[in-house]
Amino acid sequence: RAYGPAAVLAIGTASPENFFFQDDYLDFYLRFTKCEHLTDIKHKLRTLSEKCGTKKRFFHHTEDLLSAHPEFLDPASVSLDARLDIVSKAIPELAASAAKKAIAEWGKEATDITHLVVTTNSGAHVPGVDFNLIPLLGLKPSVRRTMLYLNGCFAGGAAMRLAKDLAENNRGARPDQATHIVQFDTDSTLPP
């Protein structure tokens, strides 16, 4: 066992560069999905949008990216491979951005990290985000990696619980918890 209870020593965050203010997002979504004529849905979505309390919505995609992939908006088209290809590149970079901030705040070397816990709701890739983070963060190749896939909204809590267990039950452990959650739904990233 470790010498004492685990503690959060640093926090790093990162968001995609692109965002919409909540008031502008609904108009963009309806225009881009060609659903502006569906007044009942528009009214329901506007009501939900006003009550959700979100001020900004961050996105990896841009209008150019969506225009380059018309299959994303066509329910009869196959688009999963294209979506996963985009995410497999974007997620490690975003996670590394957040983790680098946490490591800098922590004040130690990345090579001191013994465990890496990563979670994402953006698909399951092999090699995974955890593997891709090793060179991006300058971690030792021997870092013990744990990847939690598709845990939804509670993924951060699951990763924190696991990181706490690793820190408290492995003497000398220095887990870095690089939690990154992205959901593919109409509220957070690519349109359906």
C-alpha positions as CSV (number, residue, x, y, z in Angstrom):
1,R,0.0,0.0,0.0
2,A,0.9,3.6,-0.4
3,Y,1.9,5.8,2.5
4,G,-1.3,7.7,2.6
5,P,-4.5,8.7,0.8
6,A,-4.4,9.8,-2.8
7,A,-4.7,13.5,-3.7
8,V,-5.3,15.5,-6.8
9,L,-2.0,17.3,-7.3
10,A,-2.9,19.2,-10.5
11,I,-5.6,19.7,-13.1
12,G,-5.3,20.5,-16.8
13,T,-8.1,21.2,-19.1
14,A,-8.4,21.6,-22.9
15,S,-11.3,22.2,-25.3
16,P,-11.5,22.2,-29.1
17,E,-10.8,25.5,-30.7
18,N,-14.2,25.8,-32.4
19,F,-17.2,26.7,-30.4
20,F,-20.7,28.1,-30.8
21,F,-22.5,30.2,-28.2
22,Q,-25.6,28.4,-27.2
23,D,-27.9,30.9,-28.9
24,D,-26.1,30.5,-32.2
25,Y,-25.7,26.7,-32.1
26,L,-29.4,25.8,-32.7
27,D,-29.6,28.0,-35.8
28,F,-26.4,26.5,-37.1
29,Y,-27.6,23.0,-36.5
30,L,-31.0,23.4,-38.1
31,R,-29.5,25.2,-41.1
32,F,-26.7,22.7,-41.6
33,T,-29.0,19.7,-41.3
34,K,-31.6,21.4,-43.5
35,C,-34.3,21.1,-40.7
36,E,-35.3,24.8,-40.4
37,H,-38.7,24.0,-41.9
38,L,-39.5,21.6,-39.0
39,T,-41.1,24.2,-36.7
40,D,-42.3,21.8,-34.0
41,I,-38.8,20.3,-33.6
42,K,-37.2,23.8,-33.8
43,H,-39.5,25.0,-30.9
44,K,-38.7,21.9,-28.8
45,L,-35.0,22.2,-29.4
46,R,-35.0,25.9,-28.6
47,T,-36.9,25.3,-25.3
48,L,-34.4,22.5,-24.4
49,S,-31.5,24.8,-25.4
50,E,-32.7,27.6,-23.2
51,K,-33.1,25.4,-20.1
52,C,-29.9,23.5,-20.3
53,G,-27.7,26.2,-18.8
54,T,-24.9,25.8,-21.4
55,K,-23.4,29.0,-22.6
56,K,-20.8,27.6,-25.1
57,R,-20.6,24.4,-27.1
58,F,-17.1,23.3,-28.2
59,F,-16.6,21.3,-31.4
60,H,-13.7,19.7,-33.2
61,H,-15.5,20.0,-36.5
62,T,-16.0,23.0,-38.7
63,E,-18.4,23.8,-41.5
64,D,-15.6,22.9,-43.9
65,L,-15.1,19.5,-42.3
66,L,-18.8,18.8,-42.4
67,S,-19.1,19.9,-46.0
68,A,-16.3,17.5,-46.9
69,H,-18.3,14.6,-45.3
70,P,-21.9,14.8,-46.6
71,E,-22.3,11.2,-45.4
72,F,-22.4,12.6,-41.8
73,L,-25.8,14.2,-42.5
74,D,-27.3,11.3,-44.6
75,P,-28.8,8.7,-42.4
76,A,-28.6,6.2,-45.2
77,S,-24.9,6.6,-45.7
78,V,-22.2,4.8,-43.8
79,S,-20.1,7.3,-41.8
80,L,-18.7,5.5,-38.8
81,D,-15.3,4.8,-40.3
82,A,-14.8,8.5,-41.3
83,R,-16.0,9.7,-37.9
84,L,-13.6,7.3,-36.1
85,D,-10.7,8.3,-38.3
86,I,-11.2,12.0,-37.4
87,V,-11.5,11.2,-33.7
88,S,-8.5,8.9,-33.6
89,K,-6.3,11.8,-34.5
90,A,-8.1,14.6,-32.6
91,I,-8.6,12.9,-29.2
92,P,-4.9,12.2,-28.3
93,E,-3.9,15.8,-29.3
94,L,-6.6,17.3,-27.1
95,A,-5.9,14.9,-24.2
96,A,-2.2,15.7,-24.4
97,S,-2.9,19.4,-24.3
98,A,-4.8,19.0,-21.0
99,A,-2.3,16.5,-19.5
100,K,0.7,18.7,-20.3
101,K,-1.0,21.6,-18.4
102,A,-1.5,19.3,-15.4
103,I,2.1,17.9,-15.5
104,A,3.4,21.5,-15.7
105,E,1.3,22.5,-12.7
106,W,2.4,19.3,-10.8
107,G,6.0,20.5,-11.3
108,K,7.6,17.1,-11.8
109,E,8.9,15.3,-14.9
110,A,6.5,13.3,-17.1
111,T,8.9,10.4,-16.8
112,D,8.0,10.2,-13.1
113,I,4.5,9.1,-14.0
114,T,4.0,5.4,-13.4
115,H,0.3,4.9,-14.4
116,L,-1.9,6.5,-17.0
117,V,-5.6,6.3,-16.9
118,V,-7.5,7.5,-19.9
119,T,-11.2,7.5,-20.7
120,T,-13.1,8.5,-23.9
121,N,-16.6,8.2,-25.2
122,S,-15.4,8.7,-28.7
123,G,-14.9,5.2,-30.0
124,A,-12.5,2.3,-29.3
125,H,-9.3,2.3,-31.2
126,V,-6.4,0.0,-31.2
127,P,-3.8,1.3,-30.5
128,G,-5.8,3.5,-28.2
129,V,-5.5,7.1,-26.9
130,D,-3.5,5.8,-24.0
131,F,-0.8,4.4,-26.3
132,N,-0.7,7.5,-28.4
133,L,-0.3,9.7,-25.3
134,I,3.0,8.1,-24.3
135,P,5.1,9.9,-26.9
136,L,3.0,13.0,-26.9
137,L,3.6,13.5,-23.2
138,G,7.2,12.1,-23.0
139,L,6.2,9.2,-20.7
140,K,8.3,6.2,-20.2
141,P,7.3,3.3,-22.5
142,S,6.9,1.2,-19.3
143,V,4.1,3.4,-17.9
144,R,1.1,1.2,-16.9
145,R,-1.8,2.1,-19.1
146,T,-5.5,1.7,-18.4
147,M,-8.0,2.6,-21.1
148,L,-11.7,3.0,-20.2
149,Y,-13.9,3.1,-23.3
150,L,-17.5,4.3,-23.8
151,N,-18.4,5.1,-20.2
152,G,-20.6,8.0,-21.1
153,C,-21.1,11.0,-18.7
154,F,-19.7,9.2,-15.7
155,A,-16.4,8.4,-17.4
156,G,-14.4,11.0,-15.5
157,G,-15.7,9.7,-12.1
158,A,-14.7,6.1,-13.1
159,A,-11.3,7.3,-14.2
160,M,-10.8,9.2,-10.9
161,R,-11.9,6.2,-8.8
162,L,-9.4,4.0,-10.7
163,A,-6.6,6.5,-10.4
164,K,-7.3,6.8,-6.6
165,D,-7.1,3.0,-6.3
166,L,-3.9,2.8,-8.2
167,A,-2.3,5.6,-6.2
168,E,-3.3,4.2,-2.8
169,N,-2.6,0.5,-3.5
170,N,0.7,0.7,-5.3
171,R,3.6,2.2,-3.3
172,G,5.5,4.7,-5.3
173,A,2.7,5.1,-7.9
174,R,2.3,8.5,-9.5
175,P,-0.8,8.2,-11.8
176,D,-1.5,10.9,-14.2
177,Q,-5.2,10.9,-15.0
178,A,-5.7,12.3,-18.5
179,T,-9.4,12.3,-18.7
180,H,-11.0,13.4,-21.9
181,I,-14.7,13.0,-22.7
182,V,-16.2,13.6,-26.0
183,Q,-19.6,12.4,-27.0
184,F,-20.9,12.0,-30.5
185,D,-24.4,13.3,-30.3
186,T,-26.3,16.3,-31.6
187,D,-25.4,18.4,-28.5
188,S,-21.6,18.0,-28.5
189,T,-19.9,17.2,-31.8
190,L,-20.9,15.9,-35.1
191,P,-24.5,16.0,-36.3
192,P,-26.2,12.6,-36.5
